[in-house]
């Protein structure tokens, strides 16, 4: 029962989508523009980097908060925060009130990692940034961070439940970003070095 409650807590918070709210407030349907996803990356592309950064922080925090809340409520369940983190990723990617069509879940996944292992979060973030700059494509971040999180967490914990939960979340991220690999190959993925070089602007035409 506690496992189910942890999952529901995560899913409930995860389904809160600031990109969808901004889409309505600014009357710009993100699902018909840019990448077509209700997430931080598409918000950056369509509404500007500062709005995208705010959405990203919210998405990270909602997953982090739900994980910590579940851990506090169910201290006897040693994987409570991972279950809630996975629920947050599911809620972000498959929100029930939007026809199960949300974002790609990377920021929510980041919140899950941050809650479970802050040091690993920082390591994966730095590695992901280096790889994005090196290969000049955004897909390098999810494709490196997701599998490594599952592998490292599984090895360090020596726990099958931990590995299964981490691997499930990682698999969702990889599957949702798989199409970005082809975009990167064809040069259609975001050019990270150019994107960063343009500086931060609130101009929604970026």
Secondary structure by P-SEA (a helix, b strand, c coil): caaaaaaaaaaaaaaccaaaaaaaaacccccccccccccaaaaaacccaaaaaaaaaaaaaaaaaaaaaaaaacccccaaaaaaaaaaaaaaaccccccccccccaaaaaaaaaaacaaaaaaaaaaaaaaaaaccccccccccaaaaaaaaaaaaaccaaaaaaaaaaaaaaaaaaaaaaaaaaaccccaaaaaaaacccccccc
